[in-house]
Amino acid sequence: MTENQTPNFISLDDAAAMTEGTRITFIPGLQALYAEALKNICYAKGIPVIRALHPQMGVDKVTGEDRQARLYELTSQTGLPTMFYNEERPRNVWTEQLALAESIGSAGSPTLIPENYKHRVDMFGLCAITLAEDGLVWNMRILNDGALSRKYGYNEHASAAAPEKIVEIISVIDACLDQQAQRGSQYLVGDAVSAADIYWATMSMCITATPPEVMPVTQQNQGMLKFFASNSKRPEIAKVLSPRILDHQRYILTTYCETPAVLGGDPL
Ligand SMILES: N[C@@H](CCC(=O)N[C@@H](CS)C(=O)NCC(=O)O)C(=O)O
């Protein structure tokens, strides 16, 4: 995509009705992390993505209808992103989305799920502490009270425990990168890029201040960017955010992902 091109978003109904291609739901202008990461996975795999509009939580002001009713009807859930491929069932969970991306990727694209099973154990373990229940994003999401965090188990006790869990996860990743550097690898697993690198580099933007040459500022994401940057300044997090973590994030995003990120929405 060239610099000035704004991406086109089709409707959810159109995406569901199509019988060919890879369609993924997004919120224009917002790097919703699971959607952003899947976009990066598809980019690394050379998969052309058709963007569709993800309906937002809440009720339509005019009709009073649940804005996600159609999404629920189509996918039996409402999480962002959902992924359609050809006429197959929609995929809503990162493990299924990753497996699909791996299988439909372009010839010559990197293998993101390592063939070596020991490496695969490491790769899925690192992804799980990043994306799965009680992982990095999960805990970041319950730092504050709100409609979304309530959906993910926010309560005072869980929220108070979240920062230490985030710190522990960052420390695991940092130790892994350190060990790998000593073996001469700049990747989280083995000697090549894997899904762990792409998911971590993308999702860890929730605890870093990411510059606009990597993540452009839009009307839709400015609040989120401020929140992410403020997380990076929490003393307990700042202490474990090593240059190694930041260098790896920058290297993966600028080498394997589309940077600056293409978001649509209203750039500032
Ligand atoms: N279901 C996805 C995670 C996506 C996700 O948690 N999305 C959140 C936003 S960060 C969402 O849209 N939640 C609203 C909902 O599930 O209704 C997965 O497990 O791979």
The ligand as a MOL file (V3000), in Angstrom:
LIG
                    3D

  0  0  0     0  0            999 V3000
M  V30 BEGIN CTAB
M  V30 COUNTS 20 19 0 0 0
M  V30 BEGIN ATOM
M  V30 1 N -11.1740 -13.6050 20.4320 0
M  V30 2 C -9.8330 -13.2050 20.2170 0
M  V30 3 C -9.4360 -12.0390 21.0680 0
M  V30 4 C -9.9870 -10.7630 20.5210 0
M  V30 5 C -10.4680 -9.8390 21.5890 0
M  V30 6 O -10.3300 -10.1470 22.7630 0
M  V30 7 N -11.0220 -8.7070 21.1820 0
M  V30 8 C -11.5820 -7.7700 22.0930 0
M  V30 9 C -10.9630 -6.4100 21.9200 0
M  V30 10 S -9.3130 -6.3480 22.5130 0
M  V30 11 C -13.0350 -7.6260 21.7530 0
M  V30 12 O -13.3870 -7.2530 20.6670 0
M  V30 13 N -13.8980 -7.9230 22.7210 0
M  V30 14 C -15.2910 -7.6680 22.6450 0
M  V30 15 C -16.0950 -8.9400 22.6360 0
M  V30 16 O -15.5200 -10.0420 22.7070 0
M  V30 17 O -17.2950 -8.8150 22.5240 0
M  V30 18 C -8.8880 -14.3450 20.4840 0
M  V30 19 O -8.9840 -14.9730 21.5430 0
M  V30 20 O -8.0650 -14.5580 19.6150 0
M  V30 END ATOM
M  V30 BEGIN BOND
M  V30 1 1 1 2
M  V30 2 1 2 3
M  V30 3 1 2 18
M  V30 4 1 3 4
M  V30 5 1 4 5
M  V30 6 2 5 6
M  V30 7 1 5 7
M  V30 8 1 7 8
M  V30 9 1 8 9
M  V30 10 1 8 11
M  V30 11 1 9 10
M  V30 12 2 11 12
M  V30 13 1 11 13
M  V30 14 1 13 14
M  V30 15 1 14 15
M  V30 16 2 15 16
M  V30 17 1 15 17
M  V30 18 2 18 19
M  V30 19 1 18 20
M  V30 END BOND
M  V30 END CTAB
M  END
